[in-house]
Amino acid sequence: MGANPNGRQFAIAAANTLQLDKLNAAGIGNSVTTVTSTSAYVIVAVTYDARVVTFYVNGVFAGAATSAQTFGDGTVNQLGAYGSGNTLDADVAAFFGSSNVLSAQDLERLTKFWSSKYNVVLG
């Protein structure tokens, strides 16, 4: 059996918004804040609890959307790809993924850790 093609896809969309999709299915949501810096690290975070996707940029709320989706075992996940052939033209210094929804305190701790490591000013 092959991997389930309906995994998670996280990218910066054509309009410079953060986007979370279910591969080969409808989009889950986009941020309202755009990411346009080409000369500095930016910390982006996305949480999804199977009902609401929430976006953060440099520790600041950047939008939310409601979309109930399920993902099976063996899902294919993509970081930086947006559709077929559209890939992220940027450096990804680090990635952290969790199968559990992070608490607000955990998200804050991780954001502070990455901001300290990469000298990112939080909003």
Helices and strands as residue ranges (DSSP letters): E 8-12, E 17-22, E 27-34, E 44-48, E 52-57, E 60-66, E 78-79, H 104-118
